[in-house]
Amino acid sequence: MLRYFIKKIQSLALSLLVASLVIFVAVEVVPGDPASFMLGINAQPETIAALREQLGLNVSLWERYFTWLTGMLQGDFGTSYTYRTPVAEMIQDRMVISLPLAVYALVLSTLIAFPAGILAATKRGSATDTSVMGVTQLGIAIPNFWFAMLMVVVFAINLRWFSAGGFPRGGWGDSFADYMAAMKALTLPAIALALPQASILARVMRSSLLDTLTEDYIRTARAKGLSKRQTLWRHALRNALIPVLTIIGLQFAFLLAGGIIIEKIFFLPGLGQLIFQAITQRDLIVVESVVMLLVFAVIIVNFTVDLAYGLADPRLRSGK
């Protein structure tokens, strides 16, 4: 397991290095100068040059890249061109909303998908299986922003159980009441993000479990006298988790990075709002840092999933 862990660490470091280079080059080659954008079309060349020097844009591309890269290794993401505040502080302020939202949505997705997928697999060909697959197909076909608007109309406007959007001004607060108010503000967005992902995960769970149930060792377990329930929980389910873990890892990365539209619908000041504003304002350092952070989250999640593979399937640790 240690050798397997070291190989994955090496792969992670190389992936992060390549990702940082690709992100920096992709953002920097986009037409448009941040200094010219900030000063407007009537700005004098001398003023633009002075601002470029102040922002550190007058040095070579490679020098800016290595300054940005070494700064990130030390926890310094630079300073926003527009707001003149540390990017790390801006990300931290937004992460306290986006990260709990992604985790909340992933937990809801898993809690919905696992029972649905297992039920459909164990009732293969029955009306229950057909109903579950029909609902999941509907969940995949309908975009999450449509779910979001529908829930705003039903639960916020008609029933008035939730607010239509926004986040408590005091954030998560210090009391249990403040915490519950923040969780309530994230409930509708989390459900809107979770339902389509739960539909995908349920179908993967069903397919993987059906493949596992046809294996020889499952028949051997049944021949030794284990009941269907015991065979399912002791043998089939664990071996069916490999592709499911992959989807869960990818879903978490999507939920963390892909909630821009949902955050706009519910007026949540998360990472989605931050990166959208930075793009419109040509705040390149913010765009690069936020995208790099999201890529880092994706790679870390995949790394964790790979370790989970090794724990779930000993054959992967031995390289067979």
N, C-alpha and C positions, 0 to 999 in steps of 0.2 A: 504493500500500500504506500510506503514511503517513496519508492521509486516512481510509482504512478503519480504521486503528489508532486514530486520535483519536475517531472516532465510537463505536467499541466501548468506549473508556475512559470516555467520557461516559455511555454506557448502564450501564456497570459501577458508576460512582459513584452514579447515581440509584437503581439497584437496591439497592445496599447501604443507602442512606439510608432508602428505603421499607421494606426488610426490618427494619432496626433498630427503626423505629417500630412496625411490626406485631408484632414479637416482644415488645417491651417492654409494649405495651398488652395483648396476649393473655395474658402471664404475670401481669401486675399485677391484672387484673380477675378472676382465679380466686379464688373465696372462700377465706378463711382468712388469718389474720394470722401472719407468721413469729414475732413476739415472743410472742404468745399460745401458739403451738405449742411454742416452746422452753421456756417457763416452766410449761406445764401448765394444767389447768383450774382449779386452786385458787389460782392466782396473783392477787395483789392488783392493782387497777387502777393504783395508783401505781407498782408494780414494772414492770408492762407498759409504762407511759408512759415510765419511765426507760430501759428497754431499747430502746424504739422510737427514743428520742432518740439513744441510743448507736449504734444501727445506721443512723441517718440516715433513718428511715422516717417522721419527723414533719413532713417538708417536703412541698411539693406534688408531684404526680405529674410535672408538666413539669420542675420543677427537678431531680428525681431522674433523669429521662430525659436531660437535657442534661449532668448530671454524669457519668452512665454513658457517654454517647456521647463526650464530650470526653476522658474517661479512656481509653476504648478507642483513640482516635486517638493517644494517647501511650503505648500499650502497657500501660495500667493497667486491669485488668478489675474492680477493686474487691476487697473482702475478704469472704470467706465468712462468713455469719451463724453457721453452726454451728461451724466449725473455727477461725474467727478467723485464718485464714491467707490470703495473697493468692491470688485465684482464678487468676491467671496461672501461679503455681507449681504449683497443683493440675492445671491443664490440661497444663502442660509435662510433669509426671510421668506423666500418662496418655497423652499424645500419642506418647511413645516406644514405646508398644505398639500403639495403634490405627492410627497412620499406617503403620508397617511392615507390619502385618497387612493393611491395605487395599491397599497396593502389591503385596505378595506375592500376594494373592488375584487382583488385576487382572492381574498378569503371567501367573499360571497360567491364568486365564480366556482371555486373548488367545492364549497358546501352544496351548491346546486348540482354541479356536474357529476360528482362522484356517485351519489345515490342514483341519479338518472341514468348514467351509463351502466352501472352495475345492474340496475333493474331491467334495463332494455336487453342486456346481454343474457341474463338468466331467464328472461321470458322471450327468447328469440322466436320470431314468427307469430307471436300472439298479438292481440289487440293492444296490449300495454306497450309492446315494443314499437308497433306502428304509431301509436299516439305520441310516445316520447320522441321518436325520430321526426315525426311531423312538426312537433313544437320546436325542436332544435333547428330544423330546416328553416322555419319561420324566423327564429332568432338570428340565424346567419344572414338571411336575406334582408332583414330590416336594419338600417344603419343605426348606430348608437345615438346619434344626435336626434333622430326621430323619436326614439324611446325617451330621450331627455325632454324634448318639447311636449310629448304626450303626458309624461309624469308631472311636468309643471302645470299643465292644464288641469289634470285630474286631482292631484294631491295638494297642489299649492293654491290654485285659483278656485276650484270647485269645493273640495273638501276642507281646505285650509289647515291641513295637518302639518305642512312644512312651509318654509318661506320659499319664495320664487327664486331666490339667489342670494349671493353675498356670503360673507364670512364674518363671525362676531368680531367687533372692533378690538376687543381685548385678546383675540387669538384663543389659545387653549386655556389660558387663565390658570388660576391656582386652586380653584375649588372644583368639587365634583359637578356642580351645576354648570360651571363654565365649560368643563370637559364635555358634558352631555350636549350642551348647546352647539359646540363645535362638531361633535359627531353627528348631530341632527342636520347641520348644514351640509355635511358631506354625504348624507345617506342617499338622497336622490341622485347626485352625480355618480356615486359608487354603483348604484343599481343600474344606471344607464350604461356605465362602462362594463359591468359584470355580465349582463344578460347575453350579449352576443358572444363573449368569450366563454361563458358557461356552455353555450350551444356547441361551440367547436370542441371544447374539452370533453363534453359528454359523448359526442360521436367518436372521438379518438379513444376514450375509455372503453366504449362498447366494442369497437373494432379490435382493439388490442386484447381485450378479455376474451372475445370470441376465438381469436387465433390461439390464445394460450389454452383454452379449454379443449382444443383438439389435439394437444400434445400427448405423447405416449405416457409421460410421467403422471399426467392427470388420470388416465385410465388405470395406471398402476396403483395410484392412491385409492381410487374407487374400488379396485379389486381387493385391496387390503382391508376393506371394510369401512373406510371413511365415508361419512355422509356427504351429500352435495354441498351443504353449507361449510363443513369442515374443509373439504377439498378447495372450495372457493377461497376461503379466508387464509388457509395455511399455505397454499401452493400457488393457485392461479393468480390471485390478486397481486402478490408481490412481483411475480415475473411479468405481469402486464403493465407495471408502472414505468418501465423504461421509456417508451414513447410518450407517456403521459407527463413524465417529469420534463421532457424536452419542451412540450407545449406550454407547461406552466412557466418555465423559465422565459420562453419567448413572450408569453402573455404579460409577465411582469414588466419586461422591458417596454412592451408596447403601451401598457397602462401608465407607466411613468412618463414616457415621451409622447404618447399619442393622445393625450387628453386636452389638446389645445382647444378644439371645438367645444368640448364639454365645459371646459373652464370659461370659455366665452359665453356660453348659454347661461351658466349659473353665476357669472360674475365673480369667479374665484381668482384671487391674485396669486396664482401658482407659477410654475416654471413655464407653462404654455403661454401665459400672458407675457411673461418676461421676455421670452425669445421672440415672440411676435412683435413686441414693441421695439426690441433691439434691431430686428431686421428692417423695420420701417424707418428707423432713425440712423441706420448705417453704423450702429455701435458694434463694430466688428469684434472687439475684444470680448464683449458679453456673449455674442453669438458663438464664437469659438469656444469659450469656456463652458457655456451651458451644453453645447453639443458634445464637447469632450467629456463632460460629466455624465451625460446620458449614455454615451458609448462605453464609458468606464462601467456604468451600472449594468449595461447589457453583457459586457465581457465577464464581469464578476458573477453575474447570475449564471451565465453559461459555465463558468468555472465551478461554481457550486453544484450545478446540475451534473457536471462530469464527475465530481467527487461522489455525488449521490449514486451515479451509475456504478462506481467502483464498490460502494457499500452494498448496493442491491444485487450486483452480479459479479461474483468473484472471478469469473473468466476474464473480465476486462482488466483486473489488476495484474493477472499473469500474462496478459498480452495475447491470449488465445482467441 
